[in-house]
């Protein structure tokens, strides 16, 4: 009888082992192949209304402009500000308004 080596890893113990096909394993293999072969249809993610109308290009343009405004305000010494959104007819106006600090009493 052959001596069994000690301190082998799991991978080393089962190296070269081939499972024999049986009636039970044939069906298990077929099920695994079906689940791997058939990609699941991608479900449509619910669009958030706040970003539903923005394309990637539009988001990028607005982001760049907001960054420019942030840099201009920083150069003026304004760090704390809020962006107000207003509608004027068919226009949407974003304006940066400095936040006034309340005096502590």
Secondary structure, 3 states (H helix, E strand, C coil): CCCCCCCCCHHHHCCCCCCCCCHHHHHHHHHHHHHHHCCCCCCCCCCCCCCCCCCHHHHHHHHHHHHHHHHHHHHCCCCCEEEEEEEECCEEEEEEEECCCCCCC
